Amino acid sequence: MVVGVDKVEHSAGEHVVQADLAEESQVEAMYEQVVRKYGRLDVIYNNLGLMDRDDHSAMDTSLDTWRRVRDANLTSIFLSCKHGIRHLLNTDPAGGSVINAASFLANIGAATAQMAYAAAKAGVVQLTRDLGVHLARSGVRVNAVLFGPIDTPSQRAVFERNPGALEKRLVHWPMGRFGSLEEAAGTLAFLASDDSGFITAAALPLDGGITEAFTVPQ
């Protein structure tokens, strides 16, 4: 059973819950509701993220924007881990998989990147490492996925706001394309499954080689 959670009304998942994941009381109540209804929890996928148009250099980003981006990208995952992992530990047998959505921007310095977003995603990676090590003998695994450009309407919209931006970026992407939703889903399914049972506290790149490329093919 897949339970989808979003701040707005939605239809993702076999069972849907509406909650603001940056509000602690709502996160705690959401997990209580899910476990009460289904009896157990096995996998947590924290996919909340926000790219804000007002997020630029740290030198000209407002504190309100910084806090908004931080809360959406990092605080939400902290709260989900805080209130969700205890249910994984209370299953019989205890254990499960936590997968946190991060970004390849957490691993590089990018002159054009949104700095609040990149800093928040770097925080997600460190939180993942710490929890993964802390819980390593409990049966609960915690990993992050460093997403590169995945072919979604919202991702394409980022480039469509700036004509010609996508063509310029594609030159620097070793594979020269977006990743597909099917490729992303396969990676997540692997981390959720027992096939990745010896992987924890890891940050897995899903970026088509972007962060490993110094030179690019012409």
N, C-alpha and C positions, 0 to 999 in steps of 0.2 A: 504494500500500500504506500503510495506517494502522497504526502501532504504538502501542499503549496501554501506559502505564506507571503502576503504582500500588504503594503500600507493602504493600497487602493483596492476596490472591488476587482476581482479577477477570476480566472477559470483554470489556472495552472494546477495540475495535480488531480488525483482521484478524490481527495478531500481538500477543501479550500478553507483557509483561515485568514481573516483580515486583522492585521496588527502592525503597529509602528515598532519596528525592531530596534529603534534607538531609544525607546522608552522601557525602562527596566520592568515596571509592573506588567506591561503588556507582553513582554517576552516571557516572563515567568508564568503568566496565566496561559499563554499559548501552549507552552510545553506541558503544563498540567492538563490542559484540555485534550491534547493529542494522546498522551499516555493513558489518561483515564478512558478514552474512547477505544484505543487499540491495544492497550495492555503492556506495550513495550516500545522501545526505540532502539534502532540498530545503526542508522546512518544519519549524520547531520551534514547537510551541504549549505554552507553560508555563502550565498551568491549576491548579497546586497552590495550595490555600488552606485556612486554618483560622480559624474564628470560635470563640473559647474563652469559655465561660460565666464564667470568672474574670477576663476582660479588661474592666476598667471604666475609671475615671479613672486617670491616671498617679499620683495621690496615694494610691490604695488598691489598686493592682495589684502583685502580688508579682514579684520579679525572675525567678523560675522561669517564671511565666506570660508575662512580657515576652519572655524568651528563646525559649520554646516557640512563641509566635506569630510572632516575628521569623524564626526558623529555617524555619517552615513557609511563610511568605508571602514572604520576601525572600531568605534564604540559599539556599533551594532554587532560585530563579530565577537567582541569581548563579551557582550551580554548574552549572546546566543551560546557561546562556550560555557559561560558561568552557569547558566540555568539549564542547558541541555545535557552537558556531559554527566551531571550527577544521575540522570536517568539512564545513560548508558552503563554507568557503574552499578546501577540497581537492577539491571536485567539479570536473568539467570540462564546461562552463565554471564558474568559481567564482561563487557567488551563492546566494541563497535568501531566505526570509522567516522572521523570528523574531517571534512574537506573544506578548506577556506579559500575563497577566490581572491587571489592577489593579481599582480600585474608584472610583466617584464620590466616596467619602469621602476620597480622596487630595487632592481639590480644594476641600474645604470644611471649615469648622470646625463640628462637630456636637456639641451639648451632651450627647447621649445615646449617642454613638458609643463603640465599643471603641477606646481610644486606641492600644494596641499594634498592633492590626490596621490602623488608619488610617495610623499612622506607617510601618508596613512597606509598605503599598501606595503611599504617597508615595515611599518609597525605590525601589520597582519603577519608578515613573514616571521618576524621575531617572536610574536605571540605564539605562532604555530610551532616554532622550534622549542620554545620553553615548555609549552604544554606537552608536546610530543615526548620530550625527555622526561618531564615530570611524571607522565602517565605510562611510561613505556612498559612497566611491569604489571599494569592493571588490566591489560587486554584492550584498552582504548588506544587507537592510533590516531594521530593528528598530523595532517599534511596540508600543504598549500599547492595551488596550481598558479603558475605565473603566466597568466593569459597574455598572448599577443593579440593581433587583430583577428577577431572571429567574425564571420559573415552574418551579421544581424542587422536589422533595419536601423537600430540606434547607432551601431558602429559606423555604418555607411553614412548616416546623417552627419556625423562629426566631420567627415571629409567633404560632404556635399555643401556644407556651409561656406567652404572656401574653394571655389573653382580652381581646378588644376592641382589641388593639394594631394589627391590620391595618386596621380601619375608621378609626382615627385617622390612620394614615399615608396611606391612600388619598386623603384630603382634600387632602393636600399634594403629590400626584403629578399633574402637569399632565395626563397621559393617563388617570389614574385606574385603572391596571391594571398587572399584571406584563408584562414583555417575554416573548415566547415563545422556546422553544428554537430554533424555526425562524428567528426574527429574529436570534438570537445566532449561529447557524450561518452564516447568510448574510453577516453582518459579518465573521466569521472567514475565510470562503471568499474574500471580497473582498480582505482583507489578505494572504492567502496567494497570491493570483493575480497575474499580470502586469498586471491592470487597475489595481492600486494601485502600479504600478512607480515613480511619482514621489513616493511617500509614504514618509517614514522619519523617525525620531526624534519621532513624533507620539503623542499620547494621545487616542484617539478615544472620545468619550462614547457610551455605549449605555445611556441612563438615562431615556428618555422625557421629557427636558427638565427633570429634577429640579434639576440644578445651575444651570440658567439661569432658574429661576422665582423671582421676588420675590413677586408676588401669585399666587394660585391661583384657578381658576374655582370658583364656588359653585353 
